[in-house]
């Protein structure tokens, strides 16, 4: 594996959008029968889950939960996950507390009476930085799920604005439809496509102005004033000694700690509250061409398997440089490439020269290469293969170009002639065509087609000869 | 670590080890060491009184690969290193501090030099290193790669009594123990 990681950037396959990418980054759409790179797939979130308690949350519900878990919390100081600690409060302590509580009508007192040995109470604590909810004066809770994210101080204002703009957009749409109807009768206010607003000296009643005028007419100003931002004459006072006093660095929150809670932005450590843990999404990849699913993980968060996994590594023959070749400018050099078969049936491959358009008008300089002629067959990549008898069936291939043949692998000779005056890396390219046997359940009979895969191999710099 | 090892024997010097203390013989002890009751010293811990005596209090937990060292001084002075009660030294901690109070936690791979004075209920986080001339106030917590520190208003109490009781019961079944070499006098820890 280490070898293939090393060669990741040496052998680049071409995506259907002609973007070069290592084989590991490519997907293969078996409906379009082309390779798809990271840019040629559409990514959506399949499900959300909590990384701590592994609770799965559907996409629709995650938005309501603000993409955070209800039960797990993050440390506001060091952002590691908080653990719930429980302590047993002896009944004597509760008895001491209960007279105080009798003043306020509390429904909890009967539940306390039921447990004679004492009740459990819970608090959150960080095992990493030792922060706990007790540090900031949050009282211990009767149940571990009693901890809640405090409401945002701007909640009211935000919901006010949201409802205002919802109404605004509804009215806006109504006005637009009205304008359309007017346009049908005589004038044309075609909406956004109308270019008259860009013309100098055009009629003053452009649709936008008209709309605004009508809005002002119909909307009571008081409605707008209700949500409009009010300016104040006296801004918030800075506490005395803010600039002159010595800062207590231990008590001031760092910027990172503040931004962990964007709604409250606690400036001091006493204002810290446990942060609900972020949910994590599982990706779902679709082919942009045909909208079929390329990658779909199992919904169970603790599983790392995939339901559908169409990666190019499972279909495309993998090309590796067998050993670093010695490259001399102007002379044909033998380069050994190994081609391995990823599937457990025989795959026949052939090589063609790259089309001139591939080099983007000479921007990418590729060394001329003579490719192995004819077609070759790769033996199946079967784990049990070496246990079978050596009764080898004859596989197709010109012996002249074959260096060696291994199980599911073929080493071929290429002749590359680096041009004189090559300064950078010596690269050469070819089209690897292989027959792809589709094994879809829908198509009952196996259909086979030839998939071309343009490949560019980077051989490194020229070998310096001593003379 | 090998520099601290005594050439032949793992143990050399006077040890005053109180009753009910579990000191595994695989631990390396050197010099004048007094250990108070209920303390557990795991195998491969190093307690090295090279530059003066070491007095360890009660109910301390000293785990594997911990180094507690009173190092040799150039001026020839022999100060006594005093470690209080109920401290935890986690795996790989290094403590050179001459004064450690009660209920402190030295997390794994933490390092405290001899210039630091540790008071009570402090927590030195995993991998944190302290090398400045200072006194850690009660309830100081150090954590993270950059040794962020703060002081806890209500310091947490180490609750390792259960673990200590278990270790005192179990460890002698599988390890040879070191006995007190000093005359039979119950070692009284300096608290």
Boltz contact constraints between the chains, C-beta under 6 A:
constraints:
  - contact:
      token1: [A, 128]
      token2: [B, 143]
      max_distance: 6.0
  - contact:
      token1: [A, 129]
      token2: [B, 143]
      max_distance: 6.0
  - contact:
      token1: [A, 130]
      token2: [B, 123]
      max_distance: 6.0
  - contact:
      token1: [A, 130]
      token2: [B, 141]
      max_distance: 6.0
  - contact:
      token1: [A, 130]
      token2: [B, 156]
      max_distance: 6.0
  - contact:
      token1: [A, 134]
      token2: [B, 154]
      max_distance: 6.0
  - contact:
      token1: [A, 250]
      token2: [B, 150]
      max_distance: 6.0
